[in-house]
Amino acid sequence: MTQPSFRLLTTLKLTLTCSLLASLIATPLSFAQPQKEDMAQLQTQAKILVQKFSGELKPQLKKALQTGGPLQAIEVCATSAPEIARTLSQATGWDIKRVSLQPRNDESARPDTWEHNVLQDFNQRQQDGEAVVEINYSEQIDGRFRFMQAQAVEPICLACHGQHLSPEVEQSLKKYYPKDQATGYSLGQIRGAFSLSKPL
């Protein structure tokens, strides 16, 4: 091999080595934290899933109220809501649930520490005048993207979550939810939130 060819080969090797080292150094930085665009996309996905969850549950509750009253609505909510969440989770890879500071289902709706803090912040934001539909929060924490959207008490909710429940409704709630705390709400009040998370 001639001396110029040897020098050229050496130069190419050094260039390739430097490029690989630069890539290795840059790669961990690029994966350490999602780009702003990625975070925005995840937030959009979460909002869409909240809409799908609500869009599937509300019609079932309205139909139950119309055909069988609050007692049938309680039964539908007890069975359909978990199934909707499970189906959406399996289809998308997101963990989806509803949580509250006054949970109805003590096993599935009790918030963890992070959710508890966010819910308290949601209540403060509503007190400060922010519209419930605009109250949400997202964060990257412990290797997951987490998102919560506040859920307000709507007219359809009052028969089972309001301040004046019939004896029949109270009895049915005790049957399905022995540790129920999700009553005494007024129209428009935040009663909980949709909580979604996904591994990063």
C-alpha positions in Angstrom: 0.0 0.0 0.0 1.4 3.4 -0.9 2.0 6.1 1.7 -0.8 8.4 0.4 -3.3 5.5 0.4 -2.3 4.6 3.9 -2.8 8.1 5.1 -6.2 8.3 3.3 -7.3 5.1 5.0 -6.2 6.3 8.4 -8.0 9.6 7.9 -11.2 7.8 7.0 -11.0 5.5 10.0 -10.5 8.5 12.3 -13.4 10.3 10.7 -15.7 7.2 11.1 -14.6 6.7 14.7 -15.3 10.3 15.6 -18.7 10.1 14.0 -19.6 7.0 15.9 -18.4 8.5 19.2 -20.5 11.6 18.5 -23.5 9.5 17.9 -23.0 7.5 21.0 -22.7 10.6 23.1 -25.7 12.3 21.5 -28.0 9.2 21.7 -28.5 9.1 25.5 -29.3 12.8 25.5 -31.9 12.4 22.8 -33.6 9.6 24.8 -33.2 11.1 28.2 -36.3 13.3 27.8 -39.0 13.3 25.1 -38.9 16.3 22.7 -41.5 18.9 23.1 -43.2 17.7 19.9 -43.4 14.1 21.4 -44.9 15.4 24.7 -47.5 17.4 22.8 -48.4 14.3 20.7 -48.8 12.2 23.9 -51.0 14.9 25.4 -53.1 15.0 22.3 -53.4 11.2 22.4 -54.5 11.3 26.0 -57.1 13.9 25.4 -58.5 11.8 22.5 -58.7 8.8 24.8 -60.6 10.8 27.5 -63.1 11.9 24.8 -63.5 8.2 23.7 -64.0 7.0 27.2 -66.6 9.7 28.0 -68.2 9.3 24.6 -68.8 5.6 25.1 -70.0 5.8 28.7 -72.3 8.8 28.6 -74.7 7.4 26.0 -75.0 4.1 28.0 -75.8 6.1 31.2 -78.4 8.2 29.5 -80.1 5.2 28.0 -80.0 3.5 31.4 -81.6 6.5 33.1 -84.3 6.7 30.5 -85.2 3.0 30.6 -84.5 2.0 34.2 -83.8 5.1 36.2 -80.8 5.8 38.5 -80.7 2.1 39.8 -80.0 0.8 36.3 -77.5 3.7 35.7 -75.6 2.6 38.8 -75.4 -1.0 37.5 -74.3 0.2 34.0 -71.6 2.4 35.5 -70.4 -0.4 37.8 -70.0 -2.8 34.9 -69.5 -0.7 31.7 -67.0 1.9 32.9 -64.3 -0.7 33.9 -64.8 -2.6 30.7 -64.5 0.6 28.6 -61.2 1.5 30.4 -59.9 -2.1 29.9 -60.8 -2.2 26.2 -59.1 1.2 25.5 -56.1 0.2 27.5 -55.6 -3.1 25.6 -56.1 -1.3 22.3 -53.7 1.6 22.9 -51.1 0.6 25.5 -52.3 3.4 27.8 -53.3 2.8 31.4 -56.7 4.4 31.8 -58.7 4.9 34.9 -60.8 7.5 36.9 -59.8 8.7 40.3 -61.2 10.9 42.9 -60.5 12.4 46.3 -63.9 11.0 47.3 -63.8 7.6 45.4 -66.8 5.6 44.7 -64.9 2.4 44.1 -62.3 2.2 46.8 -60.2 -0.3 45.0 -59.9 1.3 41.5 -60.6 5.0 42.0 -58.4 5.8 45.0 -55.6 8.1 43.8 -51.9 7.5 44.3 -49.8 10.3 45.8 -49.1 12.0 42.5 -52.8 11.8 41.5 -53.9 13.1 44.9 -51.7 16.2 44.6 -52.9 16.9 41.0 -56.5 16.5 42.1 -56.0 19.0 44.9 -54.4 21.4 42.4 -57.4 20.9 40.1 -59.8 22.0 42.9 -57.7 25.1 43.5 -57.7 25.9 39.8 -61.5 25.7 39.7 -61.7 27.9 42.8 -59.5 30.4 41.0 -62.0 30.6 38.2 -60.6 28.2 35.5 -63.2 26.3 33.5 -63.2 22.6 34.3 -62.9 21.6 30.6 -59.6 23.4 30.5 -58.2 21.9 33.7 -55.7 19.2 32.9 -52.1 18.4 33.7 -49.3 16.2 32.2 -45.8 15.3 33.4 -43.0 12.9 32.6 -42.2 11.0 35.8 -40.6 7.7 36.7 -40.2 6.7 33.1 -43.9 7.3 32.3 -45.9 10.1 30.7 -48.8 10.9 32.9 -51.9 12.9 32.1 -55.0 13.9 34.1 -58.2 15.7 33.0 -60.6 17.1 35.5 -64.2 15.6 35.4 -67.1 17.8 36.4 -70.5 16.9 37.8 -73.0 17.1 35.0 -76.8 16.9 35.3 -76.7 13.2 34.4 -74.5 12.6 37.5 -76.7 14.2 40.1 -79.1 11.3 40.7 -76.2 9.2 41.9 -73.6 11.7 43.0 -75.7 14.7 44.2 -76.7 16.0 47.6 -80.2 14.5 47.6 -80.4 10.8 46.9 -83.4 8.6 47.1 -83.4 5.7 49.6 -83.4 3.3 46.7 -80.3 4.9 45.2 -78.5 4.9 48.6 -79.3 1.2 49.0 -78.0 0.3 45.6 -74.8 2.3 46.1 -74.2 0.3 49.3 -74.6 -2.9 47.4 -72.1 -2.1 44.6 -69.8 0.3 46.6 -69.8 -0.5 50.3 -67.1 2.2 50.9 -68.7 4.9 48.6 -67.7 8.4 49.3 -68.7 10.0 45.9 -71.9 11.8 47.0 -72.8 15.3 48.1 -71.6 17.0 45.0 -73.2 20.0 43.3 -73.6 20.7 39.6 -70.3 21.8 37.9 -68.1 20.7 40.8 -65.0 18.7 40.1 -65.7 15.2 41.4 -62.5 13.5 40.1 -60.4 13.1 37.0 -59.5 10.8 34.2 -55.9 9.5 34.8 -53.8 8.1 32.0 -50.2 7.0 31.8 -47.9 5.3 29.3 -44.3 4.0 29.5 -41.8 6.1 27.7 
